[in-house]
Amino acid sequence: MANSIIASQNGKEQDQAIWFSLRQAIAKSSGFQSWQQERNISSDVDLDQQVRRYLKETLETLAY
């Protein structure tokens, strides 16, 4: 049982590290920066929320 808890915690840490790296890469992309400018998004808005919204809108556009 203890091994599964440790594995689960390690998996969460890995997921968080991957998300952090992905979020940073997306935030640096020209597409994301253009998207921010088009929507006049304040820098006060949490970067995590911005990236999630950007990904959602991008995927919705691609779904059409």
C-alpha positions, 0 to 999 in steps of 0.5 A: 500500500505504501508503494502505491501512495509513493508512486501516486505522489511521484506521478503528481509531481511529474505531472506538475513539472510537465505542466509547468514546462508546457505552460512556460513554453506556451506562454513564450510562443508567438501564438499565445502572445498574439492571443493575449494582445487580441483579447487585451488580457491583463497581466494580473490574470493568472498565467495558468488560467490564461494558458488553459483558456488559450488551449481551450479556445484553440482546441475548439477552433480546431474542432470545427 
